Amino acid sequence: MRTAEARPASRVSLQVNGKSLRFRKAVVATGGRALIPQIDGLENVPYLTNANLFNLVDLPPRLVIIGAGPSSHRLGDPNSAPAQV
């Protein structure tokens, strides 16, 4: 694993810190942050994001999921949800 700024050089290589890295397959994981929606009153209640939800020791009995990303879809699936959704 490398953490650096990279640019595509061809279909099978990247330019990373001035060096060419060739690959057969690559995973580019850019990271991301949860977007906190502007909902009136949200700042007055405890809420979870993908950054802290998976660190819970005790799961809430019920959970409302707002979002359309991969984590939201996975948690919203009643077959894999950790709480009543």
Secondary structure as the mmCIF struct_conf table of DSSP 4:
data_model
#
loop_
_struct_conf.conf_type_id
_struct_conf.id
_struct_conf.beg_label_comp_id
_struct_conf.beg_label_asym_id
_struct_conf.beg_label_seq_id
_struct_conf.end_label_comp_id
_struct_conf.end_label_asym_id
_struct_conf.end_label_seq_id
BEND BEND1 ALA A 4 ALA A 4
STRN STRN1 ALA A 6 SER A 10
TURN_TY1_P TURN_TY1_P1 ARG A 11 VAL A 12
STRN STRN2 SER A 13 VAL A 16
TURN_TY1_P TURN_TY1_P2 ASN A 17 GLY A 18
STRN STRN3 LYS A 19 ARG A 22
BEND BEND2 ARG A 24 LYS A 25
TURN_TY1_P TURN_TY1_P3 ASP A 40 GLY A 41
HELX_RH_3T_P HELX_RH_3T_P1 LEU A 42 ASN A 44
BEND BEND3 VAL A 45 VAL A 45
TURN_TY1_P TURN_TY1_P4 ASN A 50 ASN A 52
HELX_RH_3T_P HELX_RH_3T_P2 LEU A 53 ASN A 55
BEND BEND4 VAL A 57 ASP A 58
BEND BEND5 PRO A 61 PRO A 61
STRN STRN4 ARG A 62 ARG A 62
BEND BEND6 GLY A 69 GLY A 69
HELX_RH_AL_P HELX_RH_AL_P1 PRO A 70 GLY A 76
TURN_TY1_P TURN_TY1_P5 PRO A 78 SER A 80
BEND BEND7 PRO A 82 ALA A 83
STRN STRN5 GLN A 84 GLN A 84
#
